[in-house]
């Protein structure tokens, strides 16, 4: 199960199982994650995502947080933030996170950059794609034996019924 987000076809992609990472430029990366079960504490889940990669919460400066819904009606919270030097307040990078809730599953898409200017230029396209994102419930994991036969043409071979008085080992195959 994964998050489907429209991206430009010329962005090189690196995959790790279900997560996808796109190298937009030498300074900017787009990460799109798989769907995972949501934890009970959604605030802690969100904090863990938006603070990922930082050594201290003092490096995080929230610029804007908005609760929205996707075009299909799924709830999404969008965070725009700066990564700052705690000592000087200098901006070291900029991030936009879109955190999705799909029933009991969650996923996120994040665009991360050491260049605030690149994020600012990319923001309208990213937000447009983020607002159209949808879950894909398809999974390669087999959860039912019937899935083994999906898409295959199956031919059954009829076998002769055992004749009266014959034991199961005596039946002949036509």
N, CA, C and O atoms as a DFTB+ gen file, in Angstrom:
696 C
 N C O
     1  1       0.842      -1.162       0.000
     2  2       0.000       0.000       0.000
     3  2       0.892       1.231       0.000
     4  3       1.898       1.294       0.708
     5  1       0.507       2.191      -0.797
     6  2       1.387       3.342      -0.940
     7  2       0.590       4.611      -1.217
     8  3      -0.604       4.571      -1.513
     9  1       1.271       5.710      -1.113
    10  2       0.712       7.012      -1.436
    11  2       1.018       7.301      -2.899
    12  3       2.165       7.175      -3.329
    13  1       0.007       7.685      -3.665
    14  2       0.197       8.007      -5.076
    15  2       0.204       9.523      -5.203
    16  3      -0.789      10.191      -4.915
    17  1       1.340      10.053      -5.638
    18  2       1.534      11.488      -5.794
    19  2       2.114      11.727      -7.169
    20  3       3.145      11.148      -7.514
    21  1       1.467      12.576      -7.968
    22  2       1.969      12.873      -9.317
    23  2       3.263      13.677      -9.214
    24  3       3.311      14.723      -8.568
    25  1       4.298      13.174      -9.857
    26  2       5.586      13.876      -9.898
    27  2       6.009      14.009     -11.350
    28  3       5.477      13.329     -12.228
    29  1       6.959      14.882     -11.594
    30  2       7.450      15.040     -12.954
    31  2       8.237      13.800     -13.366
    32  3       9.023      13.283     -12.571
    33  1       8.043      13.312     -14.588
    34  2       8.711      12.081     -15.013
    35  2      10.226      12.196     -15.116
    36  3      10.913      11.175     -15.117
    37  1      10.767      13.412     -15.202
    38  2      12.219      13.539     -15.339
    39  2      12.941      13.550     -13.993
    40  3      14.168      13.649     -13.963
    41  1      12.212      13.451     -12.880
    42  2      12.871      13.377     -11.575
    43  2      13.360      11.958     -11.350
    44  3      12.553      11.029     -11.327
    45  1      14.670      11.765     -11.183
    46  2      15.178      10.411     -10.925
    47  2      14.622       9.871      -9.601
    48  3      14.521      10.606      -8.618
    49  1      14.271       8.609      -9.584
    50  2      13.671       8.009      -8.394
    51  2      14.572       6.920      -7.829
    52  3      15.197       6.161      -8.569
    53  1      14.625       6.859      -6.507
    54  2      15.295       5.777      -5.792
    55  2      14.225       5.143      -4.918
    56  3      13.503       5.842      -4.207
    57  1      14.124       3.831      -4.970
    58  2      13.084       3.141      -4.201
    59  2      13.693       2.313      -3.090
    60  3      14.780       1.752      -3.227
    61  1      12.959       2.248      -1.974
    62  2      13.288       1.322      -0.910
    63  2      11.969       0.700      -0.481
    64  3      11.143       1.353       0.157
    65  1      11.779      -0.552      -0.830
    66  2      10.518      -1.276      -0.649
    67  2       9.355      -0.431      -1.140
    68  3       9.079      -0.436      -2.340
    69  1       8.655       0.300      -0.265
    70  2       7.491       1.063      -0.688
    71  2       7.719       2.567      -0.737
    72  3       6.945       3.290      -1.364
    73  1       8.776       3.046      -0.083
    74  2       9.051       4.480      -0.096
    75  2       9.752       4.846      -1.401
    76  3      10.480       4.036      -1.974
    77  1       9.525       6.075      -1.864
    78  2      10.179       6.558      -3.071
    79  2      10.829       7.903      -2.782
    80  3      10.237       8.764      -2.132
    81  1      12.042       8.074      -3.266
    82  2      12.758       9.332      -3.086
    83  2      13.141       9.852      -4.471
    84  3      13.718       9.128      -5.282
    85  1      12.808      11.121      -4.727
    86  2      13.093      11.750      -6.003
    87  2      14.123      12.851      -5.781
    88  3      13.970      13.688      -4.892
    89  1      15.168      12.843      -6.594
    90  2      16.182      13.897      -6.520
    91  2      15.764      14.985      -7.491
    92  3      16.020      14.891      -8.691
    93  1      15.120      16.019      -6.967
    94  2      14.594      17.098      -7.797
    95  2      15.735      17.942      -8.350
    96  3      15.715      18.352      -9.510
    97  1      16.726      18.195      -7.504
    98  2      17.919      18.952      -7.893
    99  2      19.019      18.539      -6.924
   100  3      18.759      17.758      -6.009
   101  1      20.237      19.039      -7.097
   102  2      21.288      18.681      -6.133
   103  2      20.964      19.124      -4.694
   104  3      21.516      18.583      -3.737
   105  1      20.067      20.110      -4.552
   106  2      19.754      20.637      -3.221
   107  2      18.400      20.186      -2.688
   108  3      18.112      20.380      -1.507
   109  1      17.556      19.583      -3.541
   110  2      16.158      19.339      -3.173
   111  2      15.761      17.888      -3.418
   112  3      16.046      17.318      -4.471
   113  1      15.095      17.302      -2.417
   114  2      14.646      15.920      -2.469
   115  2      13.159      15.866      -2.149
   116  3      12.669      16.608      -1.297
   117  1      12.448      14.984      -2.837
   118  2      11.048      14.706      -2.542
   119  2      10.958      13.275      -2.046
   120  3      11.431      12.356      -2.714
   121  1      10.356      13.079      -0.883
   122  2      10.171      11.750      -0.302
   123  2       8.681      11.459      -0.247
   124  3       7.898      12.278       0.233
   125  1       8.289      10.277      -0.745
   126  2       6.897       9.827      -0.707
   127  2       6.908       8.463      -0.035
   128  3       7.568       7.538      -0.507
   129  1       6.170       8.337       1.076
   130  2       6.245       7.114       1.865
   131  2       5.095       6.162       1.586
   132  3       4.095       6.514       0.960
   133  1       5.275       4.953       2.072
   134  2       4.240       3.930       2.012
   135  2       3.187       4.207       3.078
   136  3       3.421       4.977       4.010
   137  1       2.040       3.580       2.936
   138  2       1.012       3.660       3.962
   139  2       1.404       2.738       5.110
   140  3       1.803       1.594       4.893
   141  1       1.286       3.244       6.325
   142  2       1.567       2.452       7.516
   143  2       0.428       2.666       8.508
   144  3      -0.247       3.694       8.456
   145  1       0.202       1.713       9.411
   146  2      -0.855       1.906      10.403
   147  2      -0.584       3.162      11.242
   148  3       0.539       3.401      11.686
   149  1      -1.640       3.953      11.447
   150  2      -1.496       5.165      12.254
   151  2      -1.384       4.810      13.734
   152  3      -2.071       3.908      14.212
   153  1      -0.517       5.518      14.458
   154  2      -0.442       5.294      15.893
   155  2      -1.602       5.998      16.598
   156  3      -2.304       6.810      15.996
   157  1      -1.790       5.681      17.860
   158  2      -2.848       6.317      18.645
   159  2      -2.600       7.812      18.798
   160  3      -3.527       8.616      18.706
   161  1      -1.337       8.181      19.033
   162  2      -0.985       9.584      19.264
   163  2      -0.551      10.235      17.942
   164  3       0.608      10.123      17.542
   165  1      -1.482      10.910      17.272
   166  2      -1.186      11.513      15.969
   167  2      -0.224      12.689      16.083
   168  3       0.557      12.945      15.166
   169  1      -0.274      13.400      17.195
   170  2       0.644      14.537      17.364
   171  2       2.094      14.049      17.430
   172  3       2.983      14.630      16.807
   173  1       2.316      12.989      18.182
   174  2       3.671      12.424      18.280
   175  2       4.123      11.901      16.913
   176  3       5.288      12.057      16.549
   177  1       3.220      11.286      16.162
   178  2       3.525      10.790      14.819
   179  2       3.961      11.954      13.931
   180  3       4.976      11.864      13.240
   181  1       3.198      13.043      13.950
   182  2       3.535      14.212      13.144
   183  2       4.853      14.842      13.560
   184  3       5.664      15.210      12.710
   185  1       5.073      14.969      14.884
   186  2       6.335      15.534      15.369
   187  2       7.528      14.707      14.906
   188  3       8.554      15.254      14.500
   189  1       7.386      13.383      14.970
   190  2       8.485      12.500      14.563
   191  2       8.822      12.711      13.082
   192  3       9.989      12.662      12.692
   193  1       7.799      12.943      12.267
   194  2       8.010      13.139      10.826
   195  2       8.654      14.494      10.544
   196  3       9.669      14.561       9.850
   197  1       8.076      15.577      11.075
   198  2       8.577      16.907      10.715
   199  2       9.918      17.227      11.365
   200  3      10.650      18.090      10.880
   201  1      10.248      16.537      12.462
   202  2      11.541      16.774      13.126
   203  2      12.616      15.781      12.695
   204  3      13.744      15.851      13.182
   205  1      12.291      14.865      11.796
   206  2      13.251      13.842      11.352
   207  2      14.496      14.494      10.768
   208  3      14.414      15.459      10.009
   209  1      15.637      13.953      11.131
   210  2      16.910      14.437      10.605
   211  2      17.492      15.614      11.358
   212  3      18.602      16.048      11.052
   213  1      16.772      16.143      12.336
   214  2      17.286      17.265      13.117
   215  2      17.874      16.741      14.424
   216  3      17.354      15.791      15.009
   217  1      18.953      17.361      14.875
   218  2      19.578      16.929      16.123
   219  2      18.919      17.548      17.346
   220  3      19.104      17.079      18.469
   221  1      18.141      18.615      17.116
   222  2      17.488      19.309      18.224
   223  2      16.205      19.967      17.716
   224  3      16.167      20.452      16.586
   225  1      15.152      19.987      18.543
   226  2      13.938      20.703      18.136
   227  2      14.178      22.204      17.938
   228  3      13.387      22.880      17.280
   229  1      15.272      22.722      18.507
   230  2      15.612      24.141      18.331
   231  2      15.992      24.461      16.887
   232  3      16.027      25.631      16.505
   233  1      16.273      23.443      16.083
   234  2      16.613      23.651      14.672
   235  2      15.371      23.829      13.806
   236  3      15.482      24.133      12.619
   237  1      14.195      23.644      14.387
   238  2      12.933      23.648      13.642
   239  2      12.184      24.953      13.895
   240  3      11.961      25.343      15.041
   241  1      11.798      25.622      12.805
   242  2      10.967      26.817      12.919
   243  2       9.738      26.618      12.030
   244  3       9.849      26.582      10.804
   245  1       8.577      26.492      12.652
   246  2       7.331      26.316      11.915
   247  2       6.919      27.645      11.294
   248  3       6.812      28.656      11.988
   249  1       6.692      27.638       9.997
   250  2       6.246      28.837       9.298
   251  2       4.731      28.842       9.128
   252  3       4.085      29.882       9.257
   253  1       4.164      27.656       8.835
   254  2       2.726      27.570       8.626
   255  2       2.285      26.117       8.743
   256  3       2.987      25.208       8.300
   257  1       1.120      25.905       9.343
   258  2       0.494      24.580       9.400
   259  2      -0.975      24.757       9.044
   260  3      -1.663      25.598       9.622
   261  1      -1.452      23.959       8.090
   262  2      -2.854      24.054       7.681
   263  2      -3.463      22.667       7.576
   264  3      -2.832      21.728       7.090
   265  1      -4.704      22.553       8.041
   266  2      -5.477      21.326       7.864
   267  2      -6.333      21.498       6.631
   268  3      -7.079      22.470       6.511
   269  1      -6.222      20.541       5.704
   270  2      -6.956      20.602       4.446
   271  2      -7.522      19.226       4.144
   272  3      -7.362      18.295       4.934
   273  1      -8.179      19.096       3.007
   274  2      -8.609      17.792       2.502
   275  2      -8.139      17.680       1.058
   276  3      -8.034      18.681       0.349
   277  1      -7.857      16.459       0.633
   278  2      -7.432      16.230      -0.742
   279  2      -8.650      16.342      -1.667
   280  3      -9.781      16.469      -1.197
   281  1      -8.418      16.295      -2.952
   282  2      -9.503      16.356      -3.932
   283  2     -10.492      15.206      -3.723
   284  3     -11.676      15.343      -4.032
   285  1     -10.012      14.082      -3.201
   286  2     -10.880      12.924      -2.951
   287  2     -11.483      12.951      -1.542
   288  3     -12.231      12.047      -1.171
   289  1     -11.160      13.984      -0.759
   290  2     -11.768      14.132       0.559
   291  2     -10.985      13.571       1.736
   292  3     -11.508      13.514       2.848
   293  1      -9.741      13.154       1.515
   294  2      -8.915      12.615       2.606
   295  2      -8.284      13.765       3.387
   296  3      -7.853      14.746       2.780
   297  1      -8.217      13.671       4.717
   298  2      -7.583      14.736       5.502
   299  2      -6.063      14.755       5.319
   300  3      -5.411      13.711       5.299
   301  1      -5.519      15.959       5.189
   302  2      -4.076      16.157       5.051
   303  2      -3.705      17.403       5.842
   304  3      -4.406      18.414       5.792
   305  1      -2.612      17.322       6.562
   306  2      -2.071      18.485       7.267
   307  2      -0.760      18.852       6.599
   308  3       0.119      18.009       6.418
   309  1      -0.640      20.131       6.231
   310  2       0.549      20.591       5.510
   311  2       1.346      21.523       6.420
   312  3       0.822      22.501       6.953
   313  1       2.627      21.190       6.581
   314  2       3.551      21.971       7.401
   315  2       4.603      22.593       6.506
   316  3       5.198      21.905       5.677
   317  1       4.837      23.870       6.661
   318  2       5.929      24.558       5.973
   319  2       6.863      25.033       7.074
   320  3       6.425      25.701       8.011
   321  1       8.135      24.700       6.976
   322  2       9.062      25.017       8.063
   323  2      10.455      25.317       7.539
   324  3      10.803      24.995       6.403
   325  1      11.237      25.944       8.405
   326  2      12.649      26.195       8.125
   327  2      13.500      25.374       9.076
   328  3      13.123      25.126      10.222
   329  1      14.648      24.962       8.579
   330  2      15.692      24.385       9.420
   331  2      16.651      25.534       9.697
   332  3      17.164      26.162       8.772
   333  1      16.891      25.805      10.988
   334  2      17.699      26.967      11.349
   335  2      18.883      26.569      12.223
   336  3      18.883      25.510      12.852
   337  1      19.879      27.429      12.248
   338  2      21.001      27.303      13.171
   339  2      20.500      27.868      14.505
   340  3      20.176      29.053      14.579
   341  1      20.428      27.043      15.563
   342  2      19.877      27.528      16.824
   343  2      20.673      28.698      17.421
   344  3      20.105      29.539      18.118
   345  1      21.959      28.752      17.154
   346  2      22.792      29.810      17.732
   347  2      22.573      31.153      17.046
   348  3      22.526      32.190      17.706
   349  1      22.438      31.134      15.718
   350  2      22.350      32.395      14.971
   351  2      20.964      32.676      14.396
   352  3      20.645      33.822      14.079
   353  1      20.138      31.638      14.260
   354  2      18.830      31.802      13.635
   355  2      18.892      31.801      12.123
   356  3      17.870      31.986      11.461
   357  1      20.086      31.592      11.560
   358  2      20.243      31.567      10.107
   359  2      19.486      30.382       9.516
   360  3      19.508      29.284      10.072
   361  1      18.825      30.605       8.402
   362  2      18.070      29.546       7.731
   363  2      19.036      28.656       6.960
   364  3      19.778      29.123       6.097
   365  1      19.013      27.345       7.291
   366  2      19.894      26.363       6.648
   367  2      19.154      25.557       5.585
   368  3      19.775      24.933       4.725
   369  1      17.836      25.575       5.650
   370  2      17.045      24.816       4.692
   371  2      15.574      25.075       4.904
   372  3      15.172      25.743       5.857
   373  1      14.774      24.535       3.997
   374  2      13.320      24.691       4.093
   375  2      12.675      23.351       3.781
   376  3      13.219      22.552       3.018
   377  1      11.488      23.106       4.388
   378  2      10.774      21.848       4.214
   379  2       9.283      22.106       4.066
   380  3       8.738      23.052       4.635
   381  1       8.638      21.249       3.295
   382  2       7.178      21.206       3.259
   383  2       6.786      19.741       3.428
   384  3       7.215      18.886       2.653
   385  1       5.977      19.457       4.433
   386  2       5.477      18.109       4.701
   387  2       3.969      18.078       4.500
   388  3       3.267      18.999       4.916
   389  1       3.473      17.037       3.873
   390  2       2.036      16.787       3.765
   391  2       1.780      15.440       4.438
   392  3       2.213      14.400       3.941
   393  1       1.075      15.463       5.572
   394  2       0.787      14.256       6.351
   395  2      -0.655      13.843       6.100
   396  3      -1.584      14.610       6.349
   397  1      -0.834      12.615       5.601
   398  2      -2.142      12.110       5.185
   399  2      -2.679      11.091       6.179
   400  3      -1.928      10.330       6.790
   401  1      -4.016      11.099       6.323
   402  2      -4.696      10.104       7.139
   403  2      -5.756       9.431       6.263
   404  3      -6.699      10.071       5.798
   405  1      -5.575       8.117       6.051
   406  2      -6.489       7.309       5.241
   407  2      -7.051       6.214       6.133
   408  3      -6.417       5.177       6.327
   409  1      -8.239       6.442       6.675
   410  2      -8.849       5.502       7.615
   411  2      -7.865       5.247       8.760
   412  3      -7.534       6.171       9.503
   413  1      -7.399       4.014       8.909
   414  2      -6.450       3.739       9.994
   415  2      -4.992       3.741       9.514
   416  3      -4.101       3.304      10.243
   417  1      -4.748       4.229       8.297
   418  2      -3.393       4.287       7.752
   419  2      -2.954       5.734       7.546
   420  3      -3.776       6.635       7.377
   421  1      -1.645       5.930       7.564
   422  2      -1.095       7.252       7.324
   423  2       0.092       7.161       6.388
   424  3       0.696       6.101       6.225
   425  1       0.414       8.283       5.777
   426  2       1.584       8.392       4.892
   427  2       1.948       9.861       4.832
   428  3       1.192      10.727       5.272
   429  1       3.122      10.125       4.280
   430  2       3.474      11.528       4.087
   431  2       4.320      11.702       2.840
   432  3       4.979      10.780       2.360
   433  1       4.270      12.935       2.335
   434  2       5.143      13.371       1.249
   435  2       5.851      14.605       1.779
   436  3       5.234      15.456       2.420
   437  1       7.138      14.702       1.513
   438  2       7.908      15.846       2.006
   439  2       8.893      16.283       0.944
   440  3       9.556      15.462       0.311
   441  1       8.978      17.582       0.759
   442  2       9.995      18.147      -0.109
   443  2      10.965      18.887       0.815
   444  3      10.566      19.758       1.588
   445  1      12.242      18.524       0.719
   446  2      13.273      19.005       1.630
   447  2      14.387      19.638       0.816
   448  3      14.797      19.097      -0.211
   449  1      14.878      20.788       1.273
   450  2      15.928      21.440       0.498
   451  2      16.841      22.262       1.389
   452  3      16.424      22.797       2.417
   453  1      18.093      22.351       0.973
   454  2      19.026      23.274       1.614
   455  2      18.926      24.651       0.961
   456  3      19.601      25.592       1.376
   457  1      18.088      24.760      -0.055
   458  2      17.891      26.024      -0.756
   459  2      16.452      26.504      -0.573
   460  3      15.557      26.007      -1.256
   461  1      16.206      27.459       0.330
   462  2      14.844      27.975       0.500
   463  2      14.243      28.505      -0.802
   464  3      13.035      28.396      -1.014
   465  1      15.066      29.072      -1.666
   466  2      14.572      29.604      -2.929
   467  2      13.999      28.496      -3.814
   468  3      12.973      28.688      -4.467
   469  1      14.664      27.333      -3.835
   470  2      14.158      26.218      -4.636
   471  2      12.813      25.729      -4.103
   472  3      11.903      25.443      -4.881
   473  1      12.684      25.632      -2.778
   474  2      11.407      25.205      -2.186
   475  2      10.317      26.223      -2.528
   476  3       9.202      25.847      -2.892
   477  1      10.641      27.500      -2.410
   478  2       9.652      28.537      -2.714
   479  2       9.164      28.426      -4.161
   480  3       7.975      28.597      -4.430
   481  1      10.074      28.143      -5.085
   482  2       9.702      28.009      -6.491
   483  2       8.903      26.727      -6.742
   484  3       8.012      26.708      -7.591
   485  1       9.215      25.667      -6.012
   486  2       8.568      24.370      -6.187
   487  2       7.240      24.270      -5.434
   488  3       6.410      23.424      -5.768
   489  1       7.031      25.103      -4.443
   490  2       5.871      24.983      -3.550
   491  2       4.519      24.894      -4.262
   492  3       3.743      23.999      -3.926
   493  1       4.187      25.761      -5.220
   494  2       2.865      25.648      -5.859
   495  2       2.638      24.303      -6.540
   496  3       1.555      23.727      -6.432
   497  1       3.666      23.793      -7.249
   498  2       3.523      22.484      -7.916
   499  2       3.394      21.364      -6.911
   500  3       2.581      20.457      -7.093
   501  1       4.200      21.415      -5.829
   502  2       4.133      20.367      -4.814
   503  2       2.766      20.375      -4.127
   504  3       2.158      19.319      -3.951
   505  1       2.281      21.550      -3.741
   506  2       0.994      21.625      -3.053
   507  2      -0.150      21.175      -3.948
   508  3      -1.097      20.548      -3.472
   509  1      -0.075      21.487      -5.242
   510  2      -1.098      21.017      -6.174
   511  2      -1.104      19.489      -6.226
   512  3      -2.165      18.867      -6.164
   513  1       0.075      18.890      -6.338
   514  2       0.180      17.424      -6.362
   515  2      -0.248      16.840      -5.019
   516  3      -0.926      15.813      -4.982
   517  1       0.135      17.477      -3.924
   518  2      -0.210      16.980      -2.588
   519  2      -1.717      16.980      -2.377
   520  3      -2.249      16.081      -1.726
   521  1      -2.393      17.952      -2.905
   522  2      -3.855      18.044      -2.731
   523  2      -4.602      17.040      -3.617
   524  3      -5.793      16.806      -3.414
   525  1      -3.915      16.450      -4.591
   526  2      -4.533      15.430      -5.456
   527  2      -4.066      14.015      -5.109
   528  3      -4.480      13.056      -5.761
   529  1      -3.218      13.872      -4.100
   530  2      -2.678      12.552      -3.736
   531  2      -3.796      11.630      -3.258
   532  3      -4.799      12.074      -2.698
   533  1      -3.592      10.332      -3.495
   534  2      -4.560       9.319      -3.089
   535  2      -3.831       8.079      -2.600
   536  3      -2.666       7.859      -2.932
   537  1      -4.524       7.274      -1.810
   538  2      -3.903       6.012      -1.405
   539  2      -4.076       4.959      -2.497
   540  3      -5.067       4.966      -3.227
   541  1      -3.119       4.070      -2.598
   542  2      -3.254       2.878      -3.435
   543  2      -3.261       1.710      -2.473
   544  3      -2.288       1.478      -1.754
   545  1      -4.356       0.979      -2.461
   546  2      -4.499      -0.116      -1.499
   547  2      -3.858      -1.400      -2.007
   548  3      -3.872      -2.410      -1.304
   549  1      -3.294      -1.384      -3.217
   550  2      -2.651      -2.578      -3.769
   551  2      -1.400      -2.895      -2.972
   552  3      -0.678      -2.006      -2.523
   553  1      -1.169      -4.170      -2.813
   554  2      -0.018      -4.621      -2.038
   555  2       0.487      -5.906      -2.663
   556  3      -0.300      -6.714      -3.157
   557  1       1.790      -6.097      -2.641
   558  2       2.358      -7.320      -3.194
   559  2       2.316      -8.467      -2.197
   560  3       2.594      -9.610      -2.558
   561  1       1.974      -8.178      -0.955
   562  2       1.914      -9.219       0.065
   563  2       0.694     -10.100      -0.170
   564  3      -0.407      -9.595      -0.387
   565  1       0.885     -11.405      -0.128
   566  2      -0.203     -12.362      -0.320
   567  2      -0.925     -12.531       1.022
   568  3      -0.330     -12.930       2.022
   569  1      -2.224     -12.215       1.010
   570  2      -2.999     -12.367       2.250
   571  2      -4.060     -13.451       2.122
   572  3      -4.672     -13.826       3.122
   573  1      -4.292     -13.963       0.920
   574  2      -5.257     -15.034       0.702
   575  2      -4.739     -15.933      -0.414
   576  3      -4.126     -15.461      -1.371
   577  1      -4.989     -17.227      -0.282
   578  2      -4.511     -18.173      -1.291
   579  2      -5.073     -17.868      -2.680
   580  3      -4.416     -18.138      -3.685
   581  1      -6.261     -17.316      -2.740
   582  2      -6.864     -16.992      -4.035
   583  2      -6.006     -16.005      -4.818
   584  3      -6.052     -15.996      -6.048
   585  1      -5.224     -15.172      -4.129
   586  2      -4.365     -14.202      -4.816
   587  2      -3.285     -14.881      -5.647
   588  3      -2.790     -14.295      -6.609
   589  1      -2.916     -16.098      -5.293
   590  2      -1.909     -16.813      -6.067
   591  2      -2.377     -17.081      -7.487
   592  3      -1.558     -17.198      -8.399
   593  1      -3.689     -17.181      -7.683
   594  2      -4.242     -17.530      -8.984
   595  2      -4.739     -16.314      -9.759
   596  3      -5.151     -16.459     -10.910
   597  1      -4.713     -15.117      -9.166
   598  2      -5.211     -13.930      -9.845
   599  2      -4.437     -13.683     -11.140
   600  3      -3.206     -13.698     -11.151
   601  1      -5.164     -13.458     -12.216
   602  2      -4.549     -13.147     -13.499
   603  2      -4.064     -14.357     -14.274
   604  3      -3.539     -14.210     -15.378
   605  1      -4.226     -15.543     -13.723
   606  2      -3.800     -16.761     -14.414
   607  2      -5.003     -17.477     -14.988
   608  3      -6.077     -17.488     -14.387
   609  1      -4.821     -18.071     -16.150
   610  2      -5.884     -18.894     -16.727
   611  2      -5.692     -20.302     -16.169
   612  3      -4.657     -20.932     -16.384
   613  1      -6.678     -20.771     -15.468
   614  2      -6.579     -22.062     -14.786
   615  2      -7.442     -23.074     -15.528
   616  3      -8.618     -22.821     -15.789
   617  1      -6.861     -24.215     -15.866
   618  2      -7.592     -25.311     -16.509
   619  2      -7.686     -26.446     -15.509
   620  3      -6.683     -26.878     -14.941
   621  1      -8.891     -26.920     -15.304
   622  2      -9.079     -28.050     -14.391
   623  2      -9.118     -29.338     -15.213
   624  3      -9.692     -29.392     -16.300
   625  1      -8.504     -30.343     -14.670
   626  2      -8.497     -31.646     -15.325
   627  2      -9.456     -32.531     -14.564
   628  3      -9.344     -32.694     -13.349
   629  1     -10.379     -33.089     -15.275
   630  2     -11.353     -33.981     -14.653
   631  2     -10.704     -35.341     -14.445
   632  3      -9.972     -35.826     -15.308
   633  1     -10.967     -35.938     -13.324
   634  2     -10.484     -37.296     -13.054
   635  2     -11.688     -38.201     -12.944
   636  3     -12.779     -37.756     -12.587
   637  1     -11.494     -39.462     -13.246
   638  2     -12.586     -40.432     -13.198
   639  2     -12.991     -40.670     -11.758
   640  3     -12.159     -40.696     -10.852
   641  1     -14.286     -40.842     -11.569
   642  2     -14.798     -41.195     -10.250
   643  2     -14.382     -42.636      -9.970
   644  3     -14.378     -43.462     -10.883
   645  1     -14.029     -42.954      -8.717
   646  2     -13.691     -44.348      -8.408
   647  2     -14.899     -45.245      -8.678
   648  3     -16.038     -44.890      -8.376
   649  1     -14.621     -46.402      -9.247
   650  2     -15.712     -47.337      -9.507
   651  2     -16.156     -47.960      -8.214
   652  3     -15.407     -48.009      -7.239
   653  1     -17.391     -48.441      -8.214
   654  2     -17.958     -49.034      -7.006
   655  2     -17.129     -50.230      -6.584
   656  3     -16.790     -51.091      -7.395
   657  1     -16.816     -50.265      -5.324
   658  2     -16.035     -51.374      -4.803
   659  2     -14.531     -51.136      -4.855
   660  3     -13.774     -51.876      -4.227
   661  1     -14.079     -50.117      -5.593
   662  2     -12.643     -49.840      -5.692
   663  2     -12.212     -48.978      -4.513
   664  3     -12.972     -48.129      -4.047
   665  1     -11.030     -49.192      -4.048
   666  2     -10.504     -48.344      -2.982
   667  2      -9.912     -47.108      -3.624
   668  3      -9.742     -47.046      -4.841
   669  1      -9.598     -46.127      -2.797
   670  2      -9.108     -44.864      -3.333
   671  2      -7.816     -45.046      -4.127
   672  3      -7.561     -44.269      -5.047
   673  1      -7.018     -46.016      -3.816
   674  2      -5.797     -46.255      -4.559
   675  2      -6.000     -46.955      -5.868
   676  3      -5.071     -47.035      -6.671
   677  1      -7.239     -47.489      -6.124
   678  2      -7.518     -48.241      -7.323
   679  2      -8.065     -47.390      -8.462
   680  3      -8.204     -47.886      -9.579
   681  1      -8.374     -46.148      -8.214
   682  2      -8.968     -45.309      -9.260
   683  2      -7.965     -45.114     -10.390
   684  3      -6.762     -44.982     -10.162
   685  1      -8.479     -45.098     -11.592
   686  2      -7.613     -44.891     -12.753
   687  2      -7.831     -43.499     -13.296
   688  3      -8.917     -42.929     -13.190
   689  1      -6.794     -42.974     -13.869
   690  2      -6.851     -41.643     -14.484
   691  2      -7.128     -41.821     -15.957
   692  3      -6.438     -42.615     -16.598
   693  1      -8.098     -41.130     -16.536
   694  2      -8.386     -41.319     -17.973
   695  2      -7.272     -40.843     -18.860
   696  3      -7.373     -40.938     -20.083
